[in-house]
Amino acid sequence: MAKKIILQAKFTADAIEDLLQDFRETLLEKKEDLLIDLSQVEKIDTAGVQLLLVLLKDAAAMGKDVSFENTVSREVLQKFTMGGFISPDVKDGKKFKADLLSLIS
């Protein structure tokens, strides 16, 4: 069973330290998969993107799964697309994850 984490509206450098601790605790100590709900995210910076990439990479190395539920706002999707992190056709969490995984594999 996966632990669900709902990301807050601002997924930026000043807001990710606590989340990083929660992610690590879930993956390392509780050995659970993660389900990340992106529906509340209105703002993300490069630190937030990097955290998602590191999370996917670390989880894969531990044999754990990270899934994404819902998608971020249209504005955030545009930033991901303009930054080259995802393709313009991302409509759901599964495609979002696939595009991010392609960056680290």
N, C-alpha and C positions, 0 to 999 in steps of 0.2 A: 504494500500500500504506500502511496506517495504522500508526502507532507505538502500541503498546499500553502504557498506563500503569496500574498497579494502585495504587489509592489505599489508604493505610494505615488502620488502625482509627480513629485520631483525625484527622479532617479539620477542624482548627480553626485559628484565627489563628496560633498558634505553630508550626504544622506546614506552612503553605502557601507560605512564601517560596521554598523550594527547588522545590516543584512549579510555582509560577508561572514561575520561571526555565526549568524543563524544558519547560513548555507554550510559552513564547515562543520558545525555541530551536527547538523542533520546527516550529512554525508559520512563524516568520520566516526562520530560517536554513536549515533542512532542507526547508522547504516541503512537509511531509507532513501528512496528515490524522491525527487522533487517535482512538484507541479507548480509552475510559476504563472500567476494570473497577471497579465499585462494590461488589463482593461482600464486601470486607473492612471496609467503613466501618461502625463502630459508634457513632461520635459525630461530629456536625457542628454547627458554629455558624454565625452569620450571615456571618462572613468566608468560610467554605467555600462557602456558597450564593452569595454575591456573586462569588466566583472562578469558579464554574461559569457564572454568567450572563454575566460579562465575557468568559470564554473563548468561549462560544457566539457572542456578538455580534462579537468580534474575528475569530474564524475565518470567520464569514459574510462580513464585510467584505473578507477576504482571499481569498474563494472557496474556503475549505477546509472540510472536514467534521469535526465532532466527533460521535462515536457513543458510546453508553453500553452496556456489556455487564453483564449481571446487574443486580440491584437491591440496594439497601442493606437493612439489617436492618429488621424490622418497626417497631422503636422509632424509627428514623431516618425511615422513611416516614411515621409518624404525626406527627413534628415538621414535616416538609415539608407535610403535609396541613393540620395545625392552623395553620401559618403562612400558608396560602393559596397556597403555591408550586406545589402539584400537586393533582390531583383524587384522591379516594379510590380510584378504580379503577385506579391505576397498578400494573401487574404485571410490566412489563419495561422494558428500557432505551429502547426506541423511544418508548413512551408517556411515560416520564420526560422524555426530550428534548423531545417535542412540548409538554408542559405548561410546561417551562422556557422554551422559545422563545416561547410565547404571552405571557410576561411582558415580553419585550423587543421585541416587534414592534408 
